[in-house]
Amino acid sequence: MTNREQQLADALTTEDLWRLMRRRVPPVVSEYFRGGADAETTLRGNVRAFQQSMTTAYGALSFDKLDMQTTMVGHDLAVPWYIAPVGSLRMLWPMADAVASQVAGEFGTVMTQSTLSGTPVEAVTAASQGDCWFQLYLCGGRETALRGIERAQKAGFTALVMTIDTGVSGLRALHAKMKPMQAVAPFGGLNPIDKVKLAIDKVKLAPQMLPRLSWLRDFYGDGGAMEFVNVVDERGRPMPYADIGTQLAASAVTWDDLTWIKDAWGDDKPLIVKGVHCADDARKAADHGAAGVIWSNHGGRQQDRVPPVLHIVANEMPQVKDLPLDFMMDGGIRNGTDILIALSYGLQAVGLGRVTAAGIGAGGHAGLTRAFQILQSDLDRAMRLVGVQTVAEIHERGAEIRRESELKGDGHLPPIVF
Ligand SMILES: Cc1cc2nc3c(=O)[nH]c(=O)nc-3n(C[C@H](O)[C@H](O)[C@H](O)COP(=O)(O)O)c2cc1C
């Protein structure tokens, strides 16, 4: 067994995988995956809300078998989680989006590929034995988006996820201060003084790069700083790598856009709206032909000080019972009990953002496989100890199995690792 294989086998929680990822990947890269907006109140809140939620446990029960299957916008999933779109995943591992879709397929679930990805869409669907979803940003404008939709359809994606919470980019200050663009910027075209300045910025990164030569080898072996290969202009040229703020500012979407996007995507495969915070927007999504809605605050990376997603779910789910939609959520899911509690509000499945980054960054295929194994055994234990056998039963008995904590403060809660 190699050292890495041993470390992955020893990992028992997703937090262990996150730590492995941070050891392997330089901070200038891993901070992009960690960070949240502004003071990161919402980022921490997403995790704290789960830590503060409790369940009951019924004793003297023994089940031969559990069934984790669920159905989401016409897709049958073997486990009630899917991979949420995470941009620039390929910074963590060669062809990371294809690696992620392969693992998702092996576990009978779905991978959602971000528009802001360095891996061709065709490679992502080819790697999976299951279904893949394509997440759309309007970077490059309408014509570019229409080319992207057509290409995603040809590549075999089975749902389109439209993210609506990125009218501008949130401020992720710590990462911005690390000057990530200087790390990948080329010297070509600069005057001699700027060349020297850029060289100094790059040299400053040496202390974090030198202990991480395996990452450097993988990164440059995979072609180095990626282009956004699925965002192509009318001459077929991919969009060069640029900072995410610029990308998101150029991709604001409105409800009117949803009309032509839905027309272009067609009626035979579902449209899902991601980044919904309130029942009103869920209703608008249904009016615009969506089949599913993802409650999400973008992992605390957009508007800081919005409530934790779990609280959004608890408040809004009772108000959307009449809508013909399937509901999912993402934000703060770190273990199997989190998944059980989220599902108890009637959700069909939950999305994994940073857990995906933890697994892929810790060890590619083997790392993400380990993350999924951990969640599977976590959820298995939680279902047996609480006393539920199926996702349908979690839905039916949701209010009965949840408990409010009567402990005040957060001194009893574990530290937030990510
Ligand atoms: C590094 C990173 C990149 C992300 N990129 C995208 C993206 O390209 N498109 C999108 O819709 N959401 C994106 N998200 C948001 C995730 O899809 C998801 O909403 C969020 O990560 C869920 O919170 P969690 O990380 O606590 O699981 C990103 C999140 C992270 C952490």
The ligand as an ORCA input file, in Angstrom:
! r2SCAN-3c Opt
* xyz 0 1
  C     -14.853     26.046     -4.657
  C     -16.293     26.134     -4.994
  C     -16.672     26.396     -6.308
  C     -18.021     26.455     -6.645
  N     -18.372     26.659     -7.956
  C     -19.677     26.669     -8.289
  C     -20.067     26.794     -9.640
  O     -19.234     26.879    -10.539
  N     -21.390     26.814     -9.915
  C     -22.350     26.715     -8.936
  O     -23.539     26.738     -9.234
  N     -22.000     26.568     -7.648
  C     -20.703     26.534     -7.295
  N     -20.349     26.361     -6.002
  C     -21.391     26.167     -4.979
  C     -21.685     24.675     -4.789
  O     -22.356     24.149     -5.894
  C     -22.568     24.450     -3.553
  O     -23.674     25.311     -3.603
  C     -21.826     24.663     -2.227
  O     -20.491     24.263     -2.328
  C     -22.522     23.861     -1.121
  O     -21.902     24.054      0.109
  P     -20.809     23.017      0.718
  O     -19.517     23.366      0.076
  O     -20.852     23.321      2.160
  O     -21.268     21.610      0.375
  C     -19.008     26.288     -5.635
  C     -18.618     26.011     -4.337
  C     -17.277     25.926     -3.999
  C     -16.893     25.606     -2.586
*
